[in-house]
């Protein structure tokens, strides 16, 4: 007989019992949990200007967030000089240190994570941003304790859109990737989830990215955090 598990509502009431197939949830951070994109844009341009370079368009910065910070800063300067990229990345991190406390969560995120936790889902986070930035954003907004691990560009075996970071998280959590869901907002998120062999949920509330999330190949998309738990349950 297959083991059944209870679904728990926000009020803490037991509703139904279903066979549980999905065993864990992984999240992106920037543009998914935290409304950090405006701050990243500001920090990037502050870094460029402090080095004597021109401002970069918002859309280019957003697109560049799909790759590692040194590579991203090189692309904004349109150079192959790694030393320039490293200097600009250092300037970016210094600016983020000044601005990071202004980053807030999207509406309802804390409650959505709490609902997943009540229903017994372990959670992890896989980001292309540096771990210290992600850690501080989560701690500042009182959601760090929801996550058993954080993988960022500085400790990932492979950054997105490759599957390595997601597979690394699954291995550390002892979860089969096929039984895991990745929640994100970008093409690199859906691509990395597909390459890792896991299902994915795209969120549409990152209004700073003009791309229609529904066109990016996610298994499902949601428009508000209240749809997250029902969508995860629908995969069962």
N, C-alpha and C positions, 0 to 999 in steps of 0.2 A: 504494500500500500504506500502511495506517495504521501510524504509528510505535508500537512497543510499549515499555513501560517495566517495569523490574524492581521487584518488591516485596521489601523488605528486612525481615527479622525483627529483633527486639531483639538477637539474637546476631550479626547482621550477615550472615546467610546469605541467598543469593538463592533465592527459592522458585518464583515463576511470573512470566510476562510477560503483561501485559494492556494493552489500549488505554487510555490515560489520558484521561478526560474532565474530572474535577475538577482544576482548576489551582491553587487556593489555598484556604486555610482562614482564616476570620476568627473571633475569639473575643470574647465578653463576658468581663468579669473578675469582678466581685462575684457570688459564689454559683456561679460556673462554674469559674474557675481558683483563686481565693483564697477562703478561708473568712473573709471580711471582714464579713459581715452583723452578727455580734455586736458588733464594734468600731464599726461605723457606728451601730448602735442606741445604744451607750454614748455615743459622741461627740455624737450628736444630742440625747440627753437632758441631757448635761452642758451643751451649748450653751443649751438651753432654760432649764435651771435657773439658769445664770449670768446670764440676762437676767430672772430673776424669774418665769418661766412654769412651768406644771405639766409633769410628765413626759408623754410620749406613748406609747400602747400600741405594743408591738413590731410588731403586724400593720399598724398605720397607717404606721409608719416604713418597713417593708418595701415596702408598696404605693407609698409616695411615692418610693422609689428609682427608679421608672420615669420621673421627670421631673427637670428641672434643679434644682440644689441651692437656689437662691434661691426658686424656685416651691415646692419641697418644704417649705422652712422656713416659707413663708407659709401653706401648707396646714395645717401642724401648728399654727400659731397661729390659723388660720381668719381671716386678714386679707387685704385687697387692697393693703395698704400695702407698696410695693416697698422702701422704706427699711428697714422692719422686717425684711423678708426678706433684704436685703443684710447687715444687722447680724448676724442669726442665722446666715447662711451664713458670715460671717467668723469668728464664734465656733465654728461647726462645724469649719471648716478648722483653727483653732487647736487644737481638741481632737484632731482627727485627727493633727496633727503630733506631739502628745504620745503618742498611742496606736498609731500606724501600725506601729511596729516589732513589735507583738504579732501582726500578721496573718500567718498561715501558709497554705500551699497545701493543697488537698484531697489525700488520698493518691494517689500515682501520677502526679500531673500532670506533673512533670518528665520522667518516663519516657515518658509519652504524647506529649509535645511532641517528645521526641528521636526517637521512632519516626516521626512525621510528617516531621521534618527529614531523617531518613535516607532516606525515600522521596521526597524532592525537592519537598515541598509548601512554598511560601512561606506565611508566616503574618503576620497583622496582628491588631490588637486595636481594637475599637470599644466604648466604654463611655460611660455617662451620667455617670460620675464625672469629676472634674477630672484633667487629664493628670498633674499633679505627684504626685497620690496614686497613680495607677496605676503611673507610672514607678518610684516608690519601693518599692511593694509587689513589683513584678517584680524590681527590682534586689536588694532584700533577700533574695529567695528564689531568686536566681541563675537566672532564666528570661528576663531582659530581652532577651538576645541572640537569642532565637528569633524575635522579632518585628521585621519591617522597618518598621513604623509603628505609632503609637498615636494614635487619635482619641478625644478626650474631649469633655465638654460645652463646654470653652473653645476648642476649635478645630474642632468639627464644623459642617458647613454646616447640618445639621439633626440634632437628637437623636432617639433612639428614643422612641416607636414609629414615627416617620417613617423613610423609607428613605434620607434624605440622607447620613447618616454612613457607611452601608455602601456606597452608590454612590460616595461620595468616596474611600473606601479602595480600591475596585475600580479607579477611575480612576487613582489614584496608583500602584497596583501593575500597571497595564496588564492587567487581567484582566476578561473578560466576566463580569458578575454571574451569568449562567446557568451558568458554570463554576466558581462559588465556593460554599462552604458556610459558614453561620454557626452557631456553637456557643454556646448560651446556656441560661438556666434560667427565663425568665419570659415572660409573654404579650407584653410589649413586644419581646422578642427575636424570637419567632416572627413577630409582626406586621410588624416592620421587614424581616425576611428575605423574607417573602412579598411585601411591597410593592416590595422591590428586585428581585424576580424570581430569587431564589436559594433553594436548598434549605437546610434547617436541621436541626440536631441538638439535642434537648433533653436536658440532664443532670439526673438525679434525686437527686444526692447533696447538694444544698443543703437540709438538714433543717430550717432555720430558717423556710422558707416552707411553710405548710400546704397550698398548692395542689398538686394532682396534675399534674405536668408533662405527663403523657400526654394530658391534656385540652386542652392549650394550642395545638394546631395545628402542632406541629413535624412535619417530614417523617419523622423517626425519633427515637426516644429511646434513651438508653443509661443503664445503672445503674452502670458502672464505667469507668475510663479505658481499660482494655484493649480495650473494645469500640469505641473511637473510630476507629482506623485501619481495622478491618474494615468498619465502617459507612460510612466515606468511600469505601472501595473498592467497596462494594455499589452506590453510586450510579453507578459506571462500568458 
